Amino acid sequence: MTDASAVSELGWSEALPVPASMRAVLFRRFGPPDVLEPATVGTPNPGPGEVLVQVAAVGIGRLLDLTARAGNHPYATIEPPHILGADHAGTIAALGEGVDSVRVGDRVAVLPGVACGTCVYCADGRQEVCDALTVIGTHHPGAYAQYCVVPAPNVHRVPDGITAAMAASLALLGPVAANQMTQAGLRPGHWVLVQGASSALGSTTAAYARHLGAKIIATSRSADKRAAMAAGADLVLDTNAPDFVKRVHEATGGRGVDIAVDNLGDPAVWDATVDSLARGGTVVTSGAFLGGKVGIDLRRVYSDCHRIIGVRTGNPAAVAELWRQVENGFRAVVDRTFPIARAADAHRYMEDDNSLGRVALTVRPEDWDA
């Protein structure tokens, strides 16, 4: 069977014979998108408890990809040459010793956070809190490649009918959104404010909460993106508008929102987020992409019974719940895809702030020469 005939219309390939070497896109020095270059490297072998994934698609993240490539990753030290690529989807190509949870040929999505599996947090099902947590594509070679080795517990079978690009877009962001809403105590009918809802994570969180019956207030500083988000939210606002908080309270009958998601960390946006919160409400943060130092009035937290929760990533329960909701019809927002040969173009596209939702690379055999 040829490579071309093995590729399905959904973007998946059947498991092919594993070669000794593989194609990859890597960078040998930090810098702009042009530092990404094609290379031939040895194909990794899965060790005990690991699987080899024949990559079909991989998501692009601002922190995990753009910031890392530029050499500005705030949480990790990366030594070039390095292969990026965290959340990805593909076909199981080989099994390491002791793996019986999946089979060769299974289509899977990969959660990129690798926990130790033995600490008190892992034993409690809270792998996202693990002190030893590492990330595929950051601390380990990633999925901008034909093959990627990952721990077997990090893969989840993908239901039939899901494209590879959608599976990659759901692989990380979906469990984060599920964990956010579980930790915040989402119930149908709740009002949920999502700051920066045009981002990959923001759009996924907003779509997930809406799927579960929430009413959504989505924000963006871009008028074009606000117009594009209008169909997927009950209200779309500019968080920098002087009447922002007033309009949130008007929409919610004067109460404010039950849950606010603020992954931005900008002090002015944070203040607007807290001012929009109902008594007993919860703020969830999974990042601080515009800053990180904000003010907190503890008297208000106390008197209004507010909660502030940090959600680093997903965990096994969130993964299982996410894919259960996918089977019930949930989908992420995929902005567009690029073939792996155009990885630099995809990075430039994201740096120009053009995206609305997830941007992914397709890694089918023909995508290496596109």
C-alpha positions in Angstrom: 0.0 0.0 0.0 1.4 3.4 -0.9 1.6 6.4 1.4 -1.0 8.3 -0.6 -3.6 5.5 -0.6 -3.1 5.0 3.2 -4.3 8.5 4.0 -8.0 8.8 4.8 -10.2 11.7 4.0 -10.2 12.6 7.7 -6.4 13.2 7.7 -5.3 9.9 9.3 -2.8 7.4 7.9 -2.9 3.7 8.5 0.1 2.4 10.5 3.1 2.2 8.1 6.3 0.2 8.6 8.5 2.2 11.0 11.7 3.4 9.3 15.1 3.8 10.9 15.1 7.5 10.2 12.3 10.0 9.9 11.6 13.6 8.7 11.2 16.3 11.2 11.1 20.1 11.5 13.4 21.5 14.2 15.3 24.6 15.1 19.1 24.8 15.7 19.0 28.3 17.2 16.4 30.5 18.8 14.9 33.2 16.6 12.0 34.1 14.2 10.0 31.5 12.3 12.7 31.1 9.7 14.8 29.2 12.1 12.5 26.2 11.6 14.1 23.8 9.2 13.5 20.3 7.8 15.9 17.6 9.0 16.3 13.8 8.9 16.8 12.3 12.4 16.7 8.8 13.9 13.2 7.4 14.5 12.7 7.1 18.3 11.9 3.7 19.8 9.3 3.3 22.5 10.6 2.1 25.8 8.7 0.2 28.5 5.2 1.7 29.0 5.6 3.9 25.9 4.0 4.0 22.5 5.3 5.3 19.1 2.7 7.6 17.5 2.8 8.1 13.7 1.9 11.8 13.8 -1.1 13.0 11.7 -1.6 16.5 13.1 -0.2 18.7 15.8 -1.5 21.9 17.4 0.6 25.1 17.6 0.6 27.0 20.9 1.9 30.5 21.7 3.8 29.5 24.8 4.7 25.9 23.9 5.7 26.7 20.3 6.2 30.4 19.4 7.7 31.5 22.7 9.9 28.4 22.9 11.2 28.8 19.4 12.0 32.5 20.1 14.0 31.5 23.2 11.7 33.2 25.7 10.0 30.3 27.4 9.5 31.4 31.0 9.1 28.0 32.6 11.6 25.7 30.8 15.2 25.7 29.5 15.4 24.3 25.9 18.6 23.3 24.3 18.7 23.4 20.5 18.5 21.5 18.3 14.9 20.9 19.3 11.7 19.4 17.8 8.6 21.3 18.9 5.1 19.9 19.0 3.0 19.2 22.2 -0.6 18.3 21.7 -0.9 16.0 18.7 -2.9 13.1 17.2 -1.9 10.1 15.1 -1.9 6.4 14.7 -0.2 4.0 17.0 2.8 2.6 15.1 4.6 0.5 17.7 4.2 -0.5 21.4 6.8 -0.6 24.1 7.1 -3.5 26.5 4.1 -4.0 28.8 1.7 -1.8 26.9 -1.7 -3.4 26.4 -4.1 -0.4 26.7 -3.9 0.4 22.9 -3.1 -1.5 19.8 -1.1 -0.8 16.7 -3.4 1.0 14.2 -5.5 2.8 16.9 -6.1 6.5 16.2 -5.2 8.5 19.3 -4.9 12.0 20.7 -2.0 12.8 23.0 -2.1 14.9 26.2 1.4 16.3 26.3 1.9 16.7 30.1 4.0 13.8 31.5 3.6 13.2 35.2 5.7 11.0 37.5 2.8 8.7 38.3 4.0 8.1 41.8 3.7 11.3 43.9 0.8 12.1 46.2 -0.8 14.3 43.5 -0.6 11.6 40.8 -2.1 9.1 43.3 -5.0 11.5 43.8 -5.6 11.9 40.1 -4.3 15.4 40.0 -1.4 14.9 37.6 -1.5 18.6 36.7 -0.1 19.4 40.1 2.8 16.9 39.9 6.1 18.5 40.9 7.9 16.5 38.2 5.5 17.4 35.4 7.2 17.7 32.0 5.8 18.5 28.6 6.3 16.7 25.2 7.7 19.2 22.8 9.3 21.2 25.6 11.2 18.8 27.8 11.1 15.9 25.3 11.3 15.8 21.5 7.9 16.8 20.1 5.6 16.0 17.2 6.8 18.3 14.4 7.9 14.9 13.0 6.7 11.7 11.4 6.9 9.9 14.7 6.8 10.8 18.4 7.3 8.6 21.5 4.9 9.2 24.4 3.8 7.4 27.6 0.9 5.1 27.0 -1.2 6.7 29.7 -1.0 10.0 27.7 -3.0 8.7 24.7 -6.7 8.4 24.3 -8.5 6.7 21.4 -10.3 9.1 19.1 -13.9 8.4 18.2 -14.8 7.6 14.6 -15.6 10.6 12.4 -13.2 13.0 14.0 -10.5 14.6 11.7 -6.9 14.4 12.7 -6.7 18.2 12.9 -9.7 18.3 15.2 -8.3 15.6 17.4 -5.0 17.4 17.7 -6.9 20.7 18.5 -8.8 18.9 21.3 -5.9 16.8 22.7 -4.7 19.4 25.2 -7.1 22.4 25.1 -10.1 20.2 25.6 -9.0 18.6 28.8 -7.8 22.0 30.1 -11.3 23.4 29.4 -12.9 20.4 31.0 -10.7 20.8 34.1 -11.4 24.5 34.3 -15.2 24.0 34.3 -15.1 21.1 36.7 -12.9 22.9 39.2 -15.2 26.0 38.9 -18.3 24.0 39.4 -20.1 24.8 36.2 -23.8 24.1 36.0 -26.3 24.6 33.1 -27.6 28.1 33.1 -24.5 29.6 34.6 -23.1 32.8 33.1 -19.5 32.3 32.0 -17.2 35.2 31.0 -14.2 34.2 28.8 -11.6 36.9 28.4 -9.6 36.6 25.2 -12.1 34.2 23.7 -10.6 34.4 20.3 -7.5 32.5 21.4 -7.2 28.8 21.0 -7.8 28.0 24.6 -10.3 30.8 25.1 -12.4 29.7 22.2 -12.3 26.1 23.3 -13.3 27.0 26.9 -16.2 29.2 25.6 -17.4 26.5 23.2 -17.1 23.8 25.9 -19.0 25.8 28.5 -21.7 26.6 26.0 -21.9 22.9 25.0 -22.6 22.1 28.7 -25.5 24.6 28.9 -23.8 27.8 30.0 -24.5 31.3 28.8 -21.4 32.9 27.4 -19.9 36.4 27.4 -16.9 36.4 25.1 -14.4 39.2 24.8 -11.8 40.4 22.3 -10.0 43.6 21.7 -10.4 43.1 17.9 -13.6 44.3 16.3 -13.2 41.8 13.5 -12.8 38.9 15.9 -15.8 40.1 18.0 -17.9 40.0 14.9 -16.7 36.5 14.0 -17.4 35.3 17.6 -21.0 36.6 17.7 -22.7 33.4 16.6 -21.0 31.4 19.4 -21.8 33.6 22.4 -24.7 35.2 24.1 -22.8 38.5 24.3 -19.6 39.6 22.8 -17.8 42.6 24.3 -14.6 44.6 24.2 -13.0 44.2 27.6 -11.3 47.6 27.3 -14.6 49.4 26.7 -15.4 51.9 29.5 -18.9 50.4 30.0 -17.7 46.8 30.0 -18.6 45.9 33.6 -21.9 47.7 33.3 -22.9 45.7 30.3 -21.9 42.4 32.0 -24.1 43.2 34.9 -27.0 44.3 32.6 -26.8 41.0 30.7 -26.8 38.9 33.9 -29.7 40.7 35.6 -27.4 42.6 37.9 -25.7 39.6 39.4 -22.5 39.3 37.5 -21.1 36.1 36.1 -20.8 32.8 37.9 -17.5 31.9 36.4 -14.9 34.1 34.8 -11.9 32.7 32.8 -9.0 35.0 32.5 -5.8 33.5 31.0 -4.4 37.0 30.2 -2.9 38.3 33.4 -3.2 41.9 32.4 -3.9 44.1 35.5 -6.7 46.2 33.8 -8.4 43.1 32.4 -8.1 41.3 35.7 -9.8 44.2 37.5 -12.6 44.1 35.0 -12.9 40.4 35.4 -13.2 40.6 39.2 -15.7 43.5 38.9 -17.8 41.3 36.6 -18.0 38.4 39.1 -21.2 37.5 41.1 -21.1 36.9 44.8 -19.9 33.4 45.3 -18.3 33.4 41.8 -15.1 31.9 40.6 -12.2 33.2 38.6 -10.2 30.5 36.7 -6.8 31.2 35.2 -4.7 28.9 33.0 -2.0 31.4 32.0 -0.8 34.9 32.1 0.0 35.7 28.5 -0.1 39.5 28.9 1.5 39.9 32.3 1.0 38.0 35.5 1.2 40.6 38.3 -2.3 41.7 39.3 -3.9 43.2 42.4 -6.2 41.2 44.7 -8.4 42.8 47.3 -8.6 40.0 49.9 -11.4 41.8 51.7 -13.5 41.5 48.7 -12.6 37.9 48.1 -13.6 37.2 51.7 -16.8 39.3 51.8 -18.1 38.1 48.4 -17.0 34.5 48.9 -15.0 34.6 45.6 -12.7 31.8 44.6 -9.5 32.1 42.4 -8.4 28.9 40.9 -5.3 28.0 38.8 -5.6 25.2 36.3 -2.3 24.2 34.8 -3.5 21.5 32.4 -5.8 18.5 32.2 -5.7 15.3 34.1 -7.1 11.8 33.4 -10.6 12.6 34.6 -10.7 15.7 32.5 -9.4 13.7 29.4 -12.1 11.1 29.9 -14.8 13.8 30.3 -13.7 15.8 27.3 -13.8 12.8 25.0 -17.2 11.8 26.4 -18.5 15.2 25.4 -16.8 14.9 22.0 -19.0 11.8 21.5 -21.9 14.0 22.5 -21.1 16.5 19.8 -18.6 18.9 21.3 -16.0 20.3 18.9 -13.2 22.8 19.2 -12.8 25.9 17.1 -10.1 25.1 14.4 -9.1 28.3 12.6 -7.0 26.7 9.8 -4.3 24.1 9.1 -0.9 24.3 7.4 1.1 21.4 6.1 4.2 20.6 8.2 6.4 21.8 5.3 5.0 25.3 6.0 5.5 25.3 9.7 7.3 28.7 9.5 4.4 30.2 7.7 2.0 28.9 10.4 4.2 30.5 13.1 4.2 33.8 11.2 0.4 33.6 10.8 0.0 33.2 14.5 2.5 36.0 15.4 0.5 38.3 13.2 -2.5 37.6 15.5 -4.7 36.5 12.6 -6.1 33.3 14.2 -9.5 32.7 15.7 -9.3 29.3 17.4 -6.6 26.6 17.0 -4.0 26.5 14.3 -2.7 23.1 13.5 -0.1 21.5 11.3 -1.0 18.4 9.2 1.7 15.7 9.1 0.4 13.3 6.4 3.1 11.9 4.1 2.3 14.4 1.3 2.4 17.4 3.8 6.2 17.2 3.9 6.5 18.4 0.3 3.6 20.8 0.2 
